[in-house]
């Protein structure tokens, strides 16, 4: 688990995004960290954005290559020179399934449901 900073308003624990890739406007971007409510990723070179913008993306997992790619929308909540933090907007079943399986695998390894 990544330690929360004093001004962090997230309710859900962050987990490494290793193995998750999103496609935004034709660019494939590795996810830095993820929670059930949102994620962080590096801003593609040359792309400008602002807080409040809603991005459409498609997420894929290298851990679950047979899983259907998950489409989603996210509201930009924070921007730094190194990353963008977004909150999912009305996440689909496919997106939540991918995120929950990713987090379960990180927490429980090859026992994805904890038993």
Secondary structure as UniProt FT lines:
FT   TURN            6..7
FT   STRAND          15..16
FT   TURN            18..19
FT   STRAND          20..24
FT   TURN            25..26
FT   STRAND          27..34
FT   STRAND          38..41
FT   TURN            45..46
FT   TURN            51..52
FT   STRAND          54..61
FT   TURN            63..66
FT   STRAND          70..79
FT   STRAND          84..89
FT   HELIX           93..108
FT   TURN            109..110
FT   TURN            112..113
//
